[in-house]
Amino acid sequence: MSETEKQIIIEACERLIADYLKPRFQPKITPTQFNYPVDIGGAWSGGRYRFFQRYRSGFEDNRGQEFNAPFARLDCIGPDSFDIYWMRATGRWWKVHAGVTLDEAMRLMEMDGLLHPD
């Protein structure tokens, strides 16, 4: 995969985060005494783009510490061909869509509620 192709994928995923996921699932930050979401983001690594929800701890013993919890992943399996995975509560990835184009993947990320953050 060329650097240009990789950038196209990253830009599409970042648009999805900025234009759809954040406004819909992270409109404001509401601190609690437990772990609470503070952001939605993503990162490219090894031919994959991973979507995650960022949490901050409200617990007394580690208040303010943050961590990422992945919820979906886009794997590039060929030229404009992707598999989409969902992160199960068990911590294992589960393939839910196979061999879709980048445009289809972005539509599925919006439409398939399983692929949305908690």
N, C-alpha and C positions, 0 to 999 in steps of 0.2 A: 504494500500500500504506500502510495506517495504521501509526502507531507501535505500536499494540497488536498488530497482526498480525506486525510485525517482531520484537517482543519474544517472542511465542509461538514463532517459528522459532528465535531465538537460544537461548531456554531449552531447547527440545527438543535442539538441537545440543550445548549445554553439558551436559545430562543424559547424552547419549550418550557424550561425552568422559569425564565423571566416573565413570559407572556401568559402562561397557563398555570403551572404548578404553584408558584409563589402566591399569585393573587387569589387562587382558589383555596389552597391548603395552608397558607402561612400569611394571612392578611395582617395579623398583629401578634406580638409576643405577650403571652400571659404567664407571668411567673407563678409557680406553685411550690409547695413544699416537697414535691417529687421531681422526677425528670420531666422537663417540658421542652417542646420544640422551639428553636430560635431561628432556624434557617433551613432552606432546601438548596442543595447544590449538586455538583457532579464532578467527576474526574475521569480522565482518560488513562488507561493503563493496559499495556500489552494487547492491543487490538480490541479492547472493550471500553465502553463508557458506562460507568457506574453512577446511578442516581442515589443520593442519600439525604436523609433528614438529619440535621444537626440538633443535638439536645444539650441542654445545660442542666446541671444538677441543682436541685433546691434542698437536698438533704443536708442536715446539719454538719455531718462529718466531711463532706466534700463539696459544699456549696460553691457554685460558680464554675466547677470543672465542666468541660464540654467533650462530647464524643459524637461520632457519626454513626448512623444506623442505616445501612443500605436497604433499599426497598425494590429496586429494579435494575436490570443490567441489559445493555445492548451489545451483543457480540457480533463483530464483523466476520462473516464466514466466506465472503467472496466479493467480487465487484458489485456494489449496491445490493448486497444480500446480507440479511441480519437475522439472528435469532434473538428473541426477547425472553429474559428470565425474570422471575419473581423470587424475592427472598422470603422463604417460608419462616414461620415463627420458630421452627426448629433450628434455624441458622443455615439451612441448606438452600442452594439455588434450585429452582424448578423451571424448566423450559415451558413457556406457555404459547409462544408463537414461533414458527420456523420459516426461514427463507423468505422474509419480507423485504421490500425495498425500504430505503431510508424514509421516504414520504409516508409509506404505509406504517412504518414503525412509529413515527411521530403521531399519526392519527390514532394508532392503537394505544399509545401511552396516554392520550387524552380520553379515549372512550372506554378502555378496559379498567374498571374500578379496582381490580386486583392489583394493578400496577401503580396505584396511587399511594402516597405516603399515609400513615395512620393519622 
